[in-house]
Amino acid sequence: MKKIFFIVLIVLVSCKSKQEALTKQDVTIASKSKNPNHKELKEFQGDTLKYVQTKILDRKEYYIGKKFEVLLDDLDIPIKNIMFTPDFSNTKKVSYTYFEIYDGFETSRKLEKGEIPVNIIITWQPPLDANKLIIDRTKSGQWTPEKEAYFKQQIVGDVVRTNYNLENYKKK
């Protein structure tokens, strides 16, 4: 009888230990799946610039060397437009692209009010082929699914934002 009691006790203790180990493992997996530093735009009370600065620019080292898709997945703000020009020294290459959060009218209004509009500038590593960037001429600067699919696969070399001299834009 004592043998049976000890066997049952050992089985119960083993089951309890296994359950605790699984619970700790589940907690570890759950904590890894969520970024503990993740903040949403609403936490910045509508301050898009501060949001982009904190969430993307302050962590730019994380994105360098990775596909642009990684940055896009973290950016909870839709891109409205893009701009790029071929390099001066080699017109077949594009070294960087502007990704605009606001349309042109919003950008102008913000500048006139003395606010800085958010434009994220991505430098590519290696530079992109200018011929491949002419994806859809009818929607020249608009961010389209075709452009998103193309840019997602490109490698980030650097991440910065535009710096405006607000004095040049204020209404006088």
Backbone bond lengths (Angstrom), bond angles and torsions (degrees), N, CA, C in turn:
res aa  C-N    CA-C-N  psi(-1)  N-CA   C-N-CA  omega(-1)  CA-C   N-CA-C  phi
1 M - - - 1.437 - - 1.524 111.30 -
2 K 1.356 115.18 -40.69 1.452 119.43 178.81 1.518 110.36 -62.25
3 K 1.345 117.29 -38.37 1.450 121.28 -180.00 1.535 110.26 -61.73
4 I 1.305 115.91 -44.42 1.472 120.08 -179.73 1.521 109.85 -64.46
5 F 1.328 117.37 -41.75 1.458 121.09 178.62 1.525 110.87 -60.19
6 F 1.346 117.77 -45.47 1.464 121.68 179.52 1.534 111.80 -65.46
7 I 1.323 115.79 -38.25 1.468 119.19 178.76 1.529 109.87 -64.46
8 V 1.338 116.82 -45.62 1.469 121.09 178.81 1.532 109.65 -62.71
9 L 1.307 117.21 -42.31 1.466 121.85 179.48 1.534 110.23 -62.42
10 I 1.302 117.59 -44.86 1.468 121.66 179.51 1.527 110.07 -63.23
11 V 1.317 117.06 -43.01 1.465 120.86 179.10 1.526 109.79 -62.30
12 L 1.327 117.87 -45.32 1.466 121.26 179.84 1.526 111.65 -62.29
13 V 1.328 117.24 -44.74 1.465 121.69 179.17 1.528 109.64 -63.80
14 S 1.325 116.81 -41.30 1.467 120.59 179.02 1.529 111.03 -63.26
15 C 1.316 115.45 -43.34 1.482 119.38 179.60 1.526 110.43 -63.70
16 K 1.326 116.59 -42.67 1.461 120.51 179.99 1.532 110.33 -63.58
17 S 1.327 117.73 -42.54 1.467 121.56 178.78 1.521 110.80 -63.78
18 K 1.318 116.61 -42.37 1.462 120.94 179.25 1.529 109.97 -63.47
19 Q 1.346 117.04 -41.64 1.463 121.28 179.67 1.530 110.34 -63.75
20 E 1.341 118.00 -42.87 1.454 121.25 178.54 1.522 110.84 -64.18
21 A 1.328 117.91 -39.96 1.459 121.29 178.99 1.526 110.48 -64.11
22 L 1.321 117.52 -41.60 1.463 121.10 178.32 1.527 110.86 -65.31
23 T 1.332 116.06 -40.38 1.456 119.59 179.58 1.522 110.55 -63.03
24 K 1.336 118.48 -44.42 1.461 121.91 178.12 1.525 110.53 -62.82
25 Q 1.336 116.87 -39.80 1.460 120.99 178.87 1.528 109.98 -64.97
26 D 1.328 117.80 -43.24 1.469 121.23 178.76 1.519 111.10 -60.82
27 V 1.338 117.48 -40.92 1.459 121.42 179.39 1.522 110.12 -64.89
28 T 1.348 117.03 -42.07 1.467 121.00 178.68 1.518 110.72 -62.34
29 I 1.311 117.78 -45.17 1.464 121.40 179.52 1.518 110.12 -63.47
30 A 1.320 117.67 -43.29 1.467 120.90 -179.59 1.524 111.15 -63.65
31 S 1.336 117.19 -39.12 1.464 118.89 -178.58 1.523 111.74 -71.08
32 K 1.330 117.86 -28.61 1.460 120.62 178.07 1.522 111.47 -74.81
33 S 1.330 117.67 -27.25 1.456 119.85 -175.80 1.525 111.88 -77.72
34 K 1.302 118.45 -18.97 1.465 122.05 178.46 1.513 109.28 -113.43
35 N 1.320 116.16 132.08 1.454 120.93 176.47 1.526 107.47 -73.97
36 P 1.318 119.45 116.19 1.468 120.61 -177.72 1.530 112.47 -65.63
37 N 1.336 117.34 -20.50 1.460 121.37 179.95 1.525 112.01 -95.56
38 H 1.328 116.82 5.67 1.464 120.35 -177.47 1.527 110.18 -64.51
39 K 1.315 114.86 129.66 1.457 120.79 176.51 1.509 107.89 -129.19
40 E 1.303 116.26 141.08 1.453 121.41 178.80 1.521 109.48 -95.59
41 L 1.332 115.38 161.46 1.460 121.83 -178.11 1.527 111.84 -56.02
42 K 1.328 117.32 -38.46 1.472 119.67 -177.56 1.539 111.77 -61.96
43 E 1.332 117.43 -25.15 1.462 120.84 177.58 1.529 111.83 -70.28
44 F 1.339 116.99 -16.86 1.462 121.89 178.89 1.524 111.36 -99.10
45 Q 1.321 116.61 11.57 1.474 123.82 175.93 1.528 111.93 50.99
46 G 1.334 114.98 44.75 1.461 119.91 175.84 1.518 115.15 80.50
47 D 1.315 119.03 1.98 1.468 121.86 179.79 1.533 108.63 -83.45
48 T 1.327 115.31 88.74 1.463 121.23 -176.52 1.513 112.04 -62.04
49 L 1.320 116.63 -40.23 1.464 120.22 -179.38 1.529 110.72 -61.18
50 K 1.321 116.75 -46.90 1.461 120.47 179.69 1.531 110.66 -64.26
51 Y 1.313 116.37 -38.08 1.461 121.52 178.23 1.534 110.62 -61.20
52 V 1.338 116.92 -50.30 1.460 121.12 -179.34 1.528 110.32 -65.49
53 Q 1.326 116.75 -39.65 1.468 120.34 178.65 1.526 110.33 -60.50
54 T 1.321 116.36 -48.30 1.465 121.38 -176.47 1.522 112.32 -71.88
55 K 1.314 116.47 -46.74 1.462 120.36 -172.12 1.528 113.66 -81.14
56 I 1.333 117.99 -33.99 1.461 120.72 -174.83 1.536 111.88 -111.75
57 L 1.320 116.89 -58.32 1.466 120.04 -171.47 1.526 113.40 -67.15
58 D 1.314 117.66 -39.39 1.467 119.91 178.96 1.531 111.79 -68.91
59 R 1.325 116.89 -15.53 1.466 122.12 179.82 1.523 111.69 -114.73
60 K 1.320 117.71 22.78 1.461 120.53 -171.65 1.526 113.27 -59.60
61 E 1.319 118.20 -30.08 1.468 120.84 178.90 1.527 110.98 -58.99
62 Y 1.318 115.91 -30.59 1.467 120.94 178.82 1.527 111.22 -64.79
63 Y 1.325 117.26 -35.00 1.466 121.81 -174.87 1.532 113.24 -87.28
64 I 1.320 117.28 -24.89 1.467 120.67 -177.06 1.531 109.67 -63.94
65 G 1.329 114.09 129.72 1.462 120.65 -179.17 1.515 114.12 89.37
66 K 1.333 116.85 -4.87 1.462 121.16 179.20 1.519 109.99 -106.46
67 K 1.313 115.41 165.18 1.459 120.09 175.62 1.527 109.19 -64.88
68 F 1.318 115.56 146.79 1.465 122.35 178.87 1.529 110.99 -58.15
69 E 1.302 116.66 -24.52 1.457 122.35 178.81 1.535 111.53 -55.45
70 V 1.327 116.94 -36.99 1.471 121.31 -179.67 1.530 109.82 -62.19
71 L 1.326 117.03 -45.22 1.461 121.34 178.52 1.527 110.23 -65.86
72 L 1.318 117.41 -44.19 1.468 120.66 179.79 1.520 111.69 -59.46
73 D 1.330 116.48 -38.67 1.468 120.11 179.21 1.527 111.58 -63.98
74 D 1.323 117.64 -31.12 1.459 121.47 179.50 1.528 112.82 -84.28
75 L 1.309 117.11 -21.42 1.461 121.82 -177.64 1.523 108.79 -84.71
76 D 1.317 116.74 108.28 1.463 121.34 -176.95 1.521 112.46 -87.71
77 I 1.310 116.84 15.87 1.468 121.72 -178.89 1.527 107.29 -116.37
78 P 1.317 117.93 132.18 1.468 118.33 179.45 1.529 112.13 -70.55
79 I 1.307 115.31 145.04 1.464 121.94 174.91 1.522 107.08 -86.23
80 K 1.333 116.45 134.29 1.472 120.96 -179.87 1.518 111.36 -92.74
81 N 1.330 116.15 -49.16 1.467 121.15 -174.12 1.518 110.31 -140.44
82 I 1.334 114.27 163.04 1.461 120.33 172.84 1.522 108.42 -132.71
83 M 1.320 114.64 154.18 1.463 120.87 175.76 1.525 108.10 -139.40
84 F 1.306 115.25 142.78 1.461 120.74 174.75 1.516 108.49 -155.61
85 T 1.307 115.35 153.07 1.460 121.17 174.16 1.517 107.44 -135.78
86 P 1.314 116.84 147.15 1.469 118.85 176.87 1.526 110.51 -62.54
87 D 1.313 115.69 156.22 1.462 121.48 178.44 1.531 109.83 -65.29
88 F 1.314 116.93 147.83 1.464 121.30 178.58 1.523 111.36 -66.42
89 S 1.309 116.30 -38.55 1.463 119.97 -175.96 1.532 113.19 -81.16
90 N 1.335 117.12 -21.48 1.464 120.77 179.70 1.527 107.79 -150.00
91 T 1.314 117.38 98.43 1.470 121.64 -173.92 1.526 113.38 -69.69
92 K 1.305 117.98 -3.56 1.463 120.98 176.78 1.525 111.66 -90.67
93 K 1.331 116.25 -1.91 1.467 121.41 -177.96 1.520 111.00 -122.75
94 V 1.345 115.69 150.20 1.458 123.39 175.03 1.522 106.82 -125.89
95 S 1.336 116.22 116.66 1.463 120.58 -176.45 1.527 113.33 -86.47
96 Y 1.341 116.89 -27.45 1.469 118.54 -177.89 1.521 110.48 -148.76
97 T 1.328 113.69 160.98 1.462 122.00 -179.05 1.525 108.58 -137.94
98 Y 1.343 116.17 138.85 1.462 122.74 173.66 1.521 108.45 -91.09
99 F 1.319 116.65 130.31 1.456 122.19 174.13 1.524 106.55 -113.81
100 E 1.328 115.49 115.35 1.465 121.31 -174.30 1.529 111.04 -98.77
101 I 1.326 114.71 132.91 1.456 121.15 178.38 1.533 110.27 -84.03
102 Y 1.327 116.87 -29.51 1.465 121.86 -177.73 1.524 110.30 -110.31
103 D 1.321 116.13 154.64 1.464 118.32 172.37 1.527 108.03 -77.73
104 G 1.324 117.09 174.12 1.466 122.11 -175.32 1.516 113.87 -58.65
105 F 1.336 117.66 -39.03 1.465 120.71 -179.70 1.527 111.37 -67.20
106 E 1.327 116.34 -43.96 1.465 119.84 178.03 1.528 110.85 -62.97
107 T 1.315 116.06 -41.09 1.461 120.56 178.69 1.522 110.22 -59.71
108 S 1.328 117.25 -47.60 1.475 121.26 179.33 1.521 111.48 -61.02
109 R 1.323 116.83 -44.70 1.476 120.24 179.39 1.522 111.44 -61.13
110 K 1.305 116.63 -43.72 1.468 119.71 179.79 1.528 110.80 -62.37
111 L 1.322 116.86 -45.22 1.461 120.10 -179.91 1.524 111.25 -62.14
112 E 1.323 117.68 -40.97 1.468 120.94 179.08 1.517 112.16 -65.85
113 K 1.328 116.71 -30.42 1.465 120.96 178.02 1.527 112.31 -83.79
114 G 1.335 116.15 -2.60 1.467 119.45 -179.73 1.512 113.18 84.83
115 E 1.317 116.91 18.15 1.463 121.39 178.21 1.528 108.97 -103.11
116 I 1.309 116.06 151.29 1.457 120.90 -179.24 1.528 109.19 -94.90
117 P 1.341 117.23 118.22 1.469 119.14 176.04 1.526 110.42 -73.79
118 V 1.299 115.40 154.47 1.454 120.04 -176.52 1.524 110.37 -93.33
119 N 1.303 115.63 117.83 1.457 123.66 170.80 1.522 106.72 -128.40
120 I 1.306 116.27 121.68 1.459 120.41 177.71 1.523 107.09 -95.60
121 I 1.310 116.42 131.08 1.456 121.26 179.40 1.527 108.30 -111.29
122 I 1.321 114.43 122.81 1.456 120.35 178.78 1.519 108.69 -107.73
123 T 1.322 116.67 126.46 1.454 122.42 171.12 1.522 105.84 -94.09
124 W 1.318 116.48 134.04 1.467 121.49 -175.03 1.518 111.41 -96.94
125 Q 1.322 114.93 145.92 1.455 121.11 176.90 1.516 108.60 -132.11
126 P 1.266 119.60 105.71 1.460 130.27 -0.83 1.530 110.80 -79.26
127 P 1.346 117.31 169.05 1.462 119.81 176.25 1.532 110.85 -55.76
128 L 1.329 115.81 151.10 1.464 121.36 -176.71 1.522 111.41 -84.62
129 D 1.309 115.35 157.45 1.462 122.54 175.82 1.527 107.78 -77.95
130 A 1.332 117.48 117.96 1.469 121.89 -176.59 1.521 112.09 -59.89
131 N 1.308 118.26 -33.85 1.464 120.95 -179.34 1.523 112.55 -65.38
132 K 1.316 118.05 -30.93 1.468 121.65 179.80 1.528 112.18 -77.32
133 L 1.323 117.53 -15.47 1.462 120.27 -178.60 1.524 113.32 -82.55
134 I 1.298 117.51 -11.46 1.472 120.66 176.83 1.525 106.17 -84.86
135 I 1.314 115.32 75.67 1.463 121.33 -172.86 1.526 111.45 -84.46
136 D 1.307 117.24 -45.44 1.462 121.17 -178.10 1.519 107.88 -147.58
137 R 1.299 116.82 100.73 1.462 121.74 -175.82 1.523 112.84 -66.56
138 T 1.323 118.79 -23.70 1.470 120.59 -178.19 1.521 111.89 -74.05
139 K 1.305 117.51 -19.77 1.473 122.09 -179.38 1.520 108.08 -123.72
140 S 1.305 116.44 54.05 1.461 123.72 -167.79 1.522 114.68 -40.60
141 G 1.321 119.85 -64.93 1.454 120.75 -175.24 1.514 114.80 -98.40
142 Q 1.314 117.75 -0.88 1.463 120.25 -177.78 1.525 111.24 -74.60
143 W 1.309 114.66 145.02 1.462 121.33 176.50 1.526 106.52 -81.51
144 T 1.318 116.53 113.62 1.463 122.06 -176.67 1.528 109.69 -116.77
145 P 1.321 117.62 163.61 1.471 119.45 176.96 1.526 112.48 -58.89
146 E 1.328 117.59 -33.51 1.460 120.50 178.60 1.530 110.82 -66.38
147 K 1.316 116.28 -42.13 1.469 120.08 178.78 1.522 110.27 -67.66
148 E 1.318 115.57 -41.41 1.460 119.05 178.63 1.529 110.49 -59.80
149 A 1.345 117.21 -45.05 1.466 120.78 179.90 1.530 111.00 -60.65
150 Y 1.319 116.73 -39.49 1.471 120.20 179.46 1.530 111.24 -68.56
151 F 1.329 116.93 -52.20 1.461 120.46 -174.70 1.526 112.64 -67.27
152 K 1.323 118.38 -31.69 1.459 121.16 179.81 1.527 112.36 -54.64
153 Q 1.306 116.63 -30.92 1.467 121.41 -175.80 1.525 113.71 -86.58
154 Q 1.328 117.82 -6.65 1.470 121.62 -176.29 1.528 110.30 -84.68
155 I 1.339 115.62 154.15 1.466 121.73 -176.10 1.529 110.57 -95.70
156 V 1.330 115.27 130.19 1.459 122.80 -178.90 1.531 109.58 -77.09
157 G 1.340 115.65 128.32 1.462 121.39 175.50 1.515 111.33 -99.28
158 D 1.336 116.59 -33.66 1.465 121.77 178.37 1.526 108.54 -162.95
159 V 1.324 115.99 160.07 1.467 122.54 178.97 1.518 107.39 -134.49
160 V 1.334 116.69 121.93 1.464 122.35 175.71 1.527 107.96 -139.96
161 R 1.326 116.32 -176.71 1.457 120.38 174.93 1.520 108.46 -132.51
162 T 1.319 115.35 163.37 1.453 118.80 178.11 1.519 110.00 -70.97
163 N 1.308 115.66 147.21 1.459 121.94 174.15 1.516 107.42 -116.50
164 Y 1.299 115.91 119.89 1.456 121.23 -178.93 1.524 110.42 -103.09
165 N 1.318 116.47 143.73 1.453 121.83 168.52 1.530 105.15 -88.67
166 L 1.298 116.66 97.64 1.463 121.28 -172.45 1.524 113.05 -61.39
167 E 1.311 117.88 -26.13 1.468 120.39 179.16 1.526 111.66 -60.83
168 N 1.314 117.62 -29.17 1.458 121.15 179.99 1.527 112.84 -73.73
169 Y 1.321 118.23 -14.40 1.456 121.38 -172.86 1.519 114.66 -111.21
170 K 1.304 117.84 -18.16 1.470 120.24 -177.06 1.521 110.56 -66.14
171 K 1.338 114.95 141.97 1.461 120.03 175.90 1.516 108.53 -70.84
172 K 1.309 115.91 138.70 1.463 119.54 -178.10 1.494 110.59 -110.93
